[in-house]
Amino acid sequence: MIIPKTLEECKSQEEAVLYHLSHFATGLTQDDANELYGIQRLGARIYNLRELGYEIITIRETGKNRFGHTTPFGRYFLKRRSE
C-alpha cells in the first residue's frame, strides 16, 4: 500500500490513517480518527498496517475523559524511513 498524497486519494480507512500519520506531526488518537475520518476502531487499522510492514510507534498518554476521570490512551506515529 502506497501512502496517499491527498485525502481524496484515500479509498480505505487504512489509507486515511497512513495519510494522516505521514502528513501531521501531531500523531493520531482514537478521538482524532473518529472525528476526522469516522474510524471507530483505530487499533484494528493500526494492526492491519503493522501487518503490512509499516512501523507505527505508540506513545502512551493520559488525559481526562468526558466524566473528568484520568484515563490512558495511545497516540500513534509513523516511523520515518531514512532515505
N, C-alpha and C positions, 0 to 999 in steps of 0.2 A: 504494500500500500504506500503510495506516494503522498507526502504531506501537501494538502491543498494550499494554493496561494491566496485564494479568496474564500469567504464564507459561502458564496454562491456555488462554488465547485463541490461543496460537501454533499455527498449523497447518502451518508450513513452517520450514525451517532459517533462511531469511532473516528471518522474523518473530521467531524466537528471538534472532537476532543483534541486530535492532532493539530488541527488548525489553531485552536486556542493556545495550546501549550507551546507552539512554535512562534506565535505572534505576540504573546503577552507575558511579560516577565513576572507578573504577579502570581502565576500559577493558577490552579483551578480547584475549587472546592465543590462539594456536592450542592451547596446552595447556589453557587455560581452556575453550575451546569444545568440545574433545574430552571433557574430564572432566565438564563441566556439562550439555552438550546432545548429546553424541555426534556432533559435527560434525567430520569428518576433513579437510575441505578449506575452511577458513575463508576463505582468499584468494579462492576462487571465489564464495563467498557475498558477500564484500565487493565484488567486481567487479560482481555482479548488482545489488546495492543502489546502487552508484555509477551504473550504467546507468539505474536508475530515478530518479536525481536526488538521492539522499541524499549529503550532503557528509560523507565519512568521512576523518578525518585519521589518518595512520600515523606513529607515533613509533618510531624505530629504537632498540633497546636491545641490550645484550649480557648474557649470563648463562652459567652453566655447564650443560652437558648432562649426561646420566647417566654419561658417561665422565670427567667433570671437565674437559672441554675448553671453552674460551670460544667461544661461538657467537652470532651475531646473530639477532635475531627482531623482529617487529613487534608493537606494541600499538596497537589501533585505538580511536578515539574518534569519537563522532558530534558534528559541529559543531552547536552550538546556534544556532537561528534567533532573531534578535532579534524580539521581539514588538512 
